[in-house]
Amino acid sequence: MRIYPEETGALIDFEEKFSQYLQDCRAQLGIEDDRLEEMVPKIYLDWLDKPAVWLGGKSPNAYFASLEDVKLIELLGHYVLAGIALPGPLLGCIVEKSACTYPLLLSLMKNYDGEKSGALKSAIVRLIEETDLPRPYAYYIEVIAAAGEESSFSEACADELKGAGSDLLDCVLLAYENVKSRYAADCFLDVLADMPFDTRVYEHVLERFLYSEQHKAFYASLLGKLGSENALPYLEEAMRRQSLKYYDYLAIKNAFEALGGEIEIERDFSGDEDFEALAKMGD
């Protein structure tokens, strides 16, 4: 399936339409903004099933329900390319018809490499999450392993893997041990730290914390999430280093306290760029 940018010109901004409808309701009901905010969920649900002139008399829900499965997926791409907020009823219809739209979503996610591919593929990952159908976890692992730098797509894949549970731990761990880029390695460690505790993961994170001069704060946060008290002496020792930057110190301190450690170290970070900036913000 191909998505052509020139086909995105006549798209309806459903978010804008609802915003206007909401303001009309406010004027008609004569209520204050705080009261209107409480009513928004119900007003939105009513609006989804309310016939609209700008949809030829169809409601937003009925409009998308009348479209073919392929057209729904094409529209998903067109909205992303146009930079218009994805319509809630479009997303809801795709999920409701997931038995038919799921293979189309997979195909688009795996094969589309055009404009704004990261944003489109990230949206597809989130849509698949809303269905009861299998997550393509193996593909998500491949995406992260091939990533040389941060992207919205790889981050979306990582978020999905975090909830995969222990069944995928060995697969993610193997991918980590064979990965080439530092970004991908850190991404996998972040995923693994959210999975059930495994000694191998702890050892990998501790090694990174001890021997990597950069990203100390990140590795410290992972040690905190892993929850092993065995990391306490290493964190305490790191907090004593005179060369430690304030930002790293805070992250290590938070991890140390999360693991049950009690801070007995007084440090003066006067002159540290991050410390001075925060101090000015507090004045």
LUMTOR-12953 format. One record per residue: residue number from 1; residue in three letters; x, y, z of N, C-alpha, C in turn. Coordinates in steps of 0.02 Angstrom, whole numbers, m for minus. Example, Ala and Ser with C-alpha at 12.3 -4.5 7.8 and 13.67 -1.06 7.14 Angstrom:
<atoms>
1:ala:660:m284:390:615:m225:390:660:m165:390
2:ser:642:m112:354:684:m53:357:645:2:394
</atoms>
This chain:
<atoms>
1:met:42:m60:0:0:0:0:44:62:0
2:arg:28:110:m44:66:172:m47:22:230:m25
3:ile:52:279:8:17:338:31:45:398:m6
4:tyr:2:433:m42:24:489:m84:9:555:m50
5:pro:60:598:m39:49:662:m5:m2:706:m40
6:glu:m6:704:m107:m52:748:m143:m125:731:m131
7:glu:m138:674:m99:m208:654:m87:m233:677:m19
8:thr:m194:716:18:m212:734:86:m244:802:92
9:gly:m258:835:37:m281:904:40:m352:914:65
10:ala:m397:867:55:m468:877:72:m488:844:137
11:leu:m441:832:181:m457:798:243:m495:843:291
12:ile:m540:814:328:m579:850:378:m542:847:445
13:asp:m535:905:476:m505:907:543:m560:895:594
14:phe:m567:832:615:m621:814:662:m610:845:730
15:glu:m548:854:750:m535:886:815:m560:958:814
16:glu:m548:992:759:m572:1061:752:m648:1064:750
17:lys:m678:1016:715:m751:1013:712:m782:1003:781
18:phe:m753:958:820:m779:946:887:m768:1007:931
19:ser:m711:1040:925:m698:1100:964:m750:1153:951
20:gln:m769:1161:887:m820:1210:870:m888:1189:898
21:tyr:m903:1123:894:m966:1097:921:m969:1108:997
22:leu:m913:1100:1030:m909:1110:1102:m924:1183:1120
23:gln:m897:1229:1081:m909:1299:1094:m982:1317:1081
24:asp:m1012:1286:1030:m1083:1297:1016:m1125:1273:1075
25:cys:m1107:1214:1103:m1143:1188:1160:m1137:1235:1220
26:arg:m1078:1262:1230:m1067:1308:1286:m1112:1369:1279
27:ala:m1116:1396:1217:m1158:1455:1206:m1232:1439:1216
28:gln:m1252:1380:1192:m1323:1361:1197:m1343:1346:1269
29:leu:m1298:1315:1307:m1314:1296:1376:m1300:1352:1425
30:gly:m1259:1400:1405:m1243:1455:1448:m1207:1435:1511
31:ile:m1158:1391:1505:m1122:1365:1564:m1049:1389:1564
32:glu:m1018:1386:1623:m949:1407:1630:m902:1352:1605
33:asp:m839:1373:1592:m790:1326:1563:m777:1266:1608
34:asp:m774:1277:1675:m760:1221:1720:m816:1169:1719
35:arg:m878:1192:1714:m934:1146:1709:m934:1111:1642
36:leu:m916:1148:1589:m913:1118:1523:m861:1063:1520
37:glu:m805:1074:1554:m751:1024:1555:m775:958:1584
38:glu:m817:961:1635:m845:900:1665:m890:862:1616
39:met:m921:900:1571:m970:870:1525:m940:846:1460
40:val:m876:862:1448:m845:847:1384:m850:773:1364
41:pro:m834:725:1409:m838:655:1388:m906:635:1360
42:lys:m960:656:1394:m1027:638:1371:m1044:675:1306
43:ile:m1025:739:1303:m1039:778:1242:m1003:747:1183
44:tyr:m942:723:1194:m903:692:1140:m936:628:1115
45:leu:m958:586:1161:m991:524:1142:m1055:538:1103
46:asp:m1092:589:1125:m1153:608:1089:m1136:634:1019
47:trp:m1084:673:1015:m1063:702:951:m1043:648:901
48:leu:m1011:595:924:m989:542:880:m1048:510:842
49:asp:m1106:509:873:m1165:478:842:m1216:529:817
50:lys:m1197:592:816:m1242:645:794:m1233:659:720
51:pro:m1286:655:678:m1280:670:606:m1253:740:595
52:ala:m1208:747:547:m1177:812:533:m1186:831:460
53:val:m1203:893:448:m1211:917:379:m1146:910:340
54:trp:m1091:925:373:m1025:923:339:m1002:852:324
55:leu:m1041:802:345:m1028:732:327:m1085:703:286
56:gly:m1122:748:254:m1177:726:212:m1233:693:251
57:gly:m1241:714:314:m1295:688:355:m1275:627:396
58:lys:m1214:604:390:m1191:547:429:m1158:572:494
59:ser:m1159:531:544:m1122:546:605:m1049:529:595
60:pro:m1003:555:636:m932:536:629:m921:461:633
61:asn:m955:427:679:m948:354:683:m974:320:620
62:ala:m1033:340:598:m1063:309:539:m1022:323:476
63:tyr:m993:382:473:m953:400:414:m895:351:404
64:phe:m857:339:457:m800:294:450:m821:221:444
65:ala:m877:204:478:m901:135:474:m923:117:403
66:ser:m940:168:363:m963:155:295:m906:144:246
67:leu:m844:157:267:m787:153:222:m758:82:221
68:glu:m727:65:165:m694:0:159:m631:m2:202
69:asp:m611:m62:220:m553:m70:264:m490:m36:236
70:val:m477:m46:172:m418:m16:141:m420:59:144
71:lys:m480:88:134:m488:160:136:m473:187:206
72:leu:m493:151:257:m479:172:326:m404:177:338
73:ile:m367:128:314:m295:128:324:m262:182:282
74:glu:m287:194:222:m261:248:181:m271:315:215
75:leu:m331:324:244:m345:387:279:m298:396:339
76:leu:m284:343:373:m236:347:429:m170:378:404
77:gly:m145:353:348:m84:380:320:m91:451:297
78:his:m147:468:266:m158:536:241:m158:587:298
79:tyr:m191:569:353:m193:616:410:m123:627:439
80:val:m84:574:444:m16:581:470:26:625:424
81:leu:21:613:359:60:653:311:40:726:312
82:ala:m25:738:322:m50:807:321:m36:843:387
83:gly:m16:807:439:m3:838:503:m67:858:539
84:ile:m122:826:523:m186:839:555:m199:786:608
85:ala:m226:806:665:m238:759:719:m280:700:694
86:leu:m259:640:713:m295:580:692:m365:580:723
87:pro:m417:573:682:m485:573:709:m498:514:755
88:gly:m525:526:814:m542:473:860:m588:421:830
89:pro:m640:442:794:m684:391:764:m651:349:710
90:leu:m601:376:677:m563:337:628:m524:283:664
91:leu:m489:302:717:m449:254:755:m495:201:786
92:gly:m551:223:813:m597:176:843:m625:127:793
93:cys:m638:150:732:m665:106:680:m612:55:658
94:ile:m550:77:652:m496:31:633:m489:m24:686
95:val:m493:m6:750:m487:m55:803:m548:m101:803
96:glu:m607:m73:794:m668:m113:793:m668:m164:737
97:lys:m637:m145:681:m633:m191:624:m565:m225:620
98:ser:m533:m233:677:m463:m257:678:m454:m326:645
99:ala:m505:m367:646:m499:m432:613:m481:m425:540
100:cys:m504:m370:509:m489:m357:438:m434:m306:429
101:thr:m429:m256:474:m379:m203:465:m310:m222:491
102:tyr:m307:m271:536:m243:m290:566:m190:m310:514
103:pro:m206:m354:466:m154:m371:416:m134:m311:373
104:leu:m180:m265:362:m164:m204:324:m117:m159:364
105:leu:m130:m154:429:m86:m114:472:m15:m143:474
106:leu:m11:m209:480:55:m242:481:93:m229:417
107:ser:58:m236:361:90:m226:296:116:m155:288
108:leu:75:m107:307:95:m37:302:154:m22:348
109:met:151:m47:409:205:m35:457:272:m64:433
110:lys:270:m123:403:331:m157:384:358:m134:316
111:asn:316:m104:274:338:m90:206:340:m16:187
112:tyr:308:27:227:307:98:208:371:132:230
113:asp:405:165:184:467:202:199:465:273:172
114:gly:405:299:162:399:366:134:401:421:186
115:glu:372:478:168:372:536:212:338:522:278
116:lys:367:547:332:340:540:400:328:467:419
117:ser:371:423:396:361:352:409:364:337:484
118:gly:407:373:521:412:361:593:347:376:629
119:ala:317:433:612:254:452:645:199:403:627
120:leu:197:383:564:144:337:542:152:268:575
121:lys:213:243:575:225:177:605:213:178:680
122:ser:230:233:713:217:239:784:142:237:799
123:ala:104:271:756:31:270:764:4:199:755
124:ile:33:162:709:11:93:698:27:49:758
125:val:85:58:788:103:20:848:51:32:903
126:arg:32:94:912:m17:110:964:m86:82:947
127:leu:m103:81:883:m167:52:862:m169:m23:875
128:ile:m115:m57:858:m112:m130:869:m119:m145:944
129:glu:m93:m101:985:m98:m110:1057:m170:m111:1080
130:glu:m213:m75:1044:m283:m70:1063:m324:m131:1042
131:thr:m296:m174:1001:m332:m233:978:m318:m293:1023
132:asp:m356:m346:1012:m344:m408:1049:m303:m458:1008
133:leu:m272:m433:955:m234:m476:909:m161:m477:929
134:pro:m123:m526:904:m52:m534:924:m9:m474:909
135:arg:34:m456:955:83:m403:943:142:m432:905
136:pro:167:m397:855:225:m423:817:290:m408:855
137:tyr:298:m439:912:355:m424:955:422:m438:921
138:ala:426:m491:883:489:m507:849:509:m451:802
139:tyr:460:m422:768:474:m366:723:495:m304:763
140:tyr:463:m292:819:482:m235:861:556:m241:883
141:ile:576:m302:900:646:m313:920:693:m298:862
142:glu:674:m319:802:714:m305:742:721:m230:730
143:val:667:m194:739:667:m121:729:717:m88:775
144:ile:715:m106:839:761:m76:888:833:m96:873
145:ala:844:m159:857:912:m183:843:944:m147:785
146:ala:903:m126:736:929:m93:677:936:m17:686
147:ala:911:9:742:911:82:752:979:106:776
148:gly:1005:156:741:1068:185:760:1060:246:804
149:glu:999:273:806:985:332:847:911:332:866
150:glu:894:375:912:826:376:938:777:396:883
151:ser:720:364:882:665:382:836:599:367:871
152:ser:547:400:849:481:389:879:458:317:869
153:phe:477:287:813:456:218:799:490:169:845
154:ser:556:175:852:592:128:896:569:137:969
155:glu:554:199:989:531:210:1057:462:179:1068
156:ala:419:183:1017:353:152:1021:359:76:1027
157:cys:405:48:989:417:m25:992:442:m45:1061
158:ala:487:m4:1089:514:m19:1155:459:m16:1208
159:asp:415:33:1203:361:38:1251:317:m24:1250
160:glu:305:m50:1191:265:m111:1185:300:m172:1215
161:leu:365:m176:1203:403:m233:1229:405:m233:1305
162:lys:402:m174:1336:405:m170:1409:348:m207:1442
163:gly:292:m211:1407:235:m245:1436:228:m317:1414
164:ala:279:m343:1381:274:m410:1353:283:m466:1405
165:gly:314:m449:1461:322:m499:1513:383:m544:1504
166:ser:389:m593:1548:449:m635:1551:457:m681:1491
167:asp:404:m695:1454:409:m740:1396:458:m715:1344
168:leu:466:m649:1340:510:m620:1289:578:m600:1317
169:leu:589:m610:1381:651:m585:1412:713:m614:1377
170:asp:714:m678:1365:773:m709:1334:785:m682:1264
171:cys:731:m670:1227:738:m644:1158:767:m574:1159
172:val:742:m532:1204:768:m463:1209:839:m464:1234
173:leu:854:m507:1281:922:m511:1308:971:m533:1254
174:leu:952:m581:1212:994:m603:1157:1005:m547:1108
175:ala:953:m509:1094:960:m452:1048:1008:m400:1076
176:tyr:1003:m387:1142:1048:m340:1174:1121:m363:1167
177:glu:1133:m426:1178:1201:m452:1177:1232:m452:1108
178:asn:1191:m446:1056:1217:m447:987:1209:m380:951
179:val:1184:m331:985:1170:m267:953:1235:m227:942
180:lys:1234:m181:894:1294:m144:876:1293:m72:901
181:ser:1237:m39:897:1235:32:915:1222:41:990
182:arg:1252:93:1019:1242:106:1090:1169:123:1104
183:tyr:1138:161:1058:1068:178:1069:1025:115:1075
184:ala:1033:69:1028:993:8:1029:1006:m32:1093
185:ala:1069:m35:1114:1086:m71:1175:1051:m41:1235
186:asp:1054:25:1240:1021:59:1297:946:50:1294
187:cys:919:50:1234:847:41:1225:826:m29:1251
188:phe:865:m79:1234:850:m147:1257:858:m153:1333
189:leu:909:m120:1360:917:m122:1433:858:m90:1468
190:asp:833:m36:1439:775:m2:1467:714:m48:1467
191:val:706:m86:1413:652:m135:1408:661:m190:1460
192:leu:721:m216:1464:736:m272:1509:726:m252:1583
193:ala:740:m189:1599:732:m166:1668:659:m164:1689
194:asp:614:m162:1640:542:m161:1655:513:m232:1658
195:met:552:m281:1640:530:m350:1641:545:m380:1709
196:pro:517:m439:1725:533:m472:1789:608:m478:1800
197:phe:630:m470:1861:701:m467:1877:738:m529:1852
198:asp:797:m517:1823:840:m570:1800:912:m550:1817
199:thr:950:m593:1848:1018:m577:1869:1062:m556:1811
200:arg:1052:m586:1753:1092:m570:1694:1082:m497:1674
201:val:1020:m474:1678:1005:m405:1661:1038:m358:1711
202:tyr:1033:m375:1775:1064:m334:1827:1139:m328:1814
203:glu:1172:m382:1797:1244:m381:1786:1262:m338:1726
204:his:1222:m341:1673:1235:m299:1614:1227:m225:1631
205:val:1174:m208:1668:1163:m138:1685:1217:m113:1732
206:leu:1236:m154:1781:1289:m134:1828:1354:m122:1791
207:glu:1370:m166:1744:1431:m158:1704:1431:m91:1667
208:arg:1374:m75:1636:1368:m11:1601:1377:48:1650
209:phe:1346:42:1708:1350:95:1757:1422:106:1781
210:leu:1458:52:1791:1526:57:1818:1577:80:1767
211:tyr:1569:59:1705:1622:69:1656:1606:119:1601
212:ser:1547:147:1601:1530:198:1551:1535:266:1584
213:glu:1575:309:1556:1583:376:1584:1523:420:1569
214:gln:1488:405:1515:1429:444:1498:1365:406:1517
215:his:1310:442:1521:1244:413:1534:1240:378:1602
216:lys:1278:403:1651:1275:375:1718:1205:380:1746
217:ala:1173:436:1734:1106:447:1762:1057:394:1736
218:phe:1062:379:1672:1017:329:1642:1028:260:1673
219:tyr:1090:239:1677:1105:172:1705:1087:169:1779
220:ala:1096:224:1814:1076:226:1885:1001:216:1892
221:ser:963:249:1848:890:242:1851:869:170:1838
222:leu:905:136:1794:889:66:1780:904:22:1841
223:leu:959:36:1874:975:m2:1935:920:9:1987
224:gly:895:69:1991:840:82:2038:778:43:2020
225:lys:763:38:1956:704:0:1934:712:m75:1946
226:leu:773:m100:1938:785:m171:1945:774:m195:2018
227:gly:788:m150:2065:770:m164:2134:817:m207:2174
228:ser:877:m219:2149:924:m261:2186:965:m219:2235
229:glu:962:m237:2299:1002:m201:2349:1076:m211:2340
230:asn:1095:m260:2300:1166:m272:2288:1200:m212:2254
231:ala:1159:m169:2223:1186:m111:2188:1204:m54:2236
232:leu:1180:m57:2298:1189:m2:2344:1262:20:2354
233:pro:1310:m25:2367:1379:m2:2377:1409:31:2315
234:tyr:1389:9:2256:1415:39:2195:1386:109:2184
235:leu:1323:117:2200:1291:182:2195:1321:230:2246
236:glu:1332:206:2307:1360:248:2360:1431:271:2341
237:glu:1470:225:2315:1538:243:2295:1537:295:2240
238:ala:1491:287:2193:1487:335:2137:1468:404:2162
239:met:1425:408:2213:1405:473:2240:1463:511:2273
240:arg:1515:474:2291:1572:506:2325:1623:534:2275
241:arg:1616:517:2212:1665:540:2162:1663:615:2154
242:gln:1720:647:2160:1723:720:2157:1708:746:2086
243:ser:1720:704:2037:1709:727:1968:1636:720:1947
244:leu:1594:694:1991:1524:682:1974:1486:747:1963
245:lys:1448:749:1910:1406:808:1895:1341:804:1935
246:tyr:1312:862:1947:1253:866:1989:1195:826:1961
247:tyr:1185:830:1896:1130:793:1864:1138:717:1876
248:asp:1198:692:1867:1211:621:1879:1203:604:1953
249:tyr:1225:649:1996:1219:638:2068:1146:629:2088
250:leu:1102:671:2062:1032:667:2079:1002:599:2059
251:ala:1019:577:1998:993:513:1974:1019:455:2016
252:ile:1083:457:2034:1113:404:2075:1082:406:2145
253:lys:1073:466:2171:1043:474:2237:971:446:2238
254:asn:933:460:2186:864:435:2182:863:358:2179
255:ala:909:329:2140:913:256:2136:933:227:2203
256:phe:981:259:2235:1006:236:2300:949:235:2352
257:glu:910:288:2353:855:292:2401:799:243:2382
258:ala:788:233:2317:736:186:2295:752:115:2318
259:leu:816:100:2325:837:33:2346:843:27:2422
260:gly:823:80:2457:824:78:2531:884:108:2563
261:gly:928:139:2524:988:170:2553:972:236:2587
262:glu:1011:253:2638:1003:316:2674:1063:360:2659
263:ile:1049:421:2635:1102:466:2614:1137:496:2674
264:glu:1203:486:2677:1243:514:2731:1300:556:2702
265:ile:1294:570:2636:1349:605:2602:1327:677:2587
266:glu:1364:725:2612:1351:796:2598:1396:818:2540
267:arg:1367:841:2488:1406:863:2430:1391:936:2414
268:asp:1441:972:2395:1434:1042:2374:1444:1047:2299
269:phe:1392:1065:2263:1396:1069:2190:1398:1141:2165
270:ser:1419:1186:2207:1426:1256:2186:1472:1260:2126
271:gly:1450:1295:2074:1489:1301:2013:1468:1252:1960
272:asp:1432:1199:1978:1407:1152:1929:1351:1187:1888
273:glu:1354:1181:1822:1308:1216:1778:1235:1198:1793
274:asp:1221:1134:1800:1152:1113:1814:1128:1136:1883
275:phe:1173:1130:1932:1156:1151:2000:1140:1226:2002
276:glu:1182:1266:1970:1172:1339:1971:1107:1357:1935
277:ala:1093:1323:1880:1032:1337:1843:970:1323:1885
278:leu:971:1266:1920:914:1249:1963:909:1297:2022
279:ala:966:1319:2048:965:1366:2103:933:1432:2083
280:lys:948:1454:2022:919:1517:1998:844:1510:1989
281:met:823:1451:1966:751:1440:1957:714:1442:2024
282:gly:749:1422:2078:717:1421:2143:715:1488:2177
283:asp:756:1536:2152:758:1603:2183:695:1644:2165
</atoms>
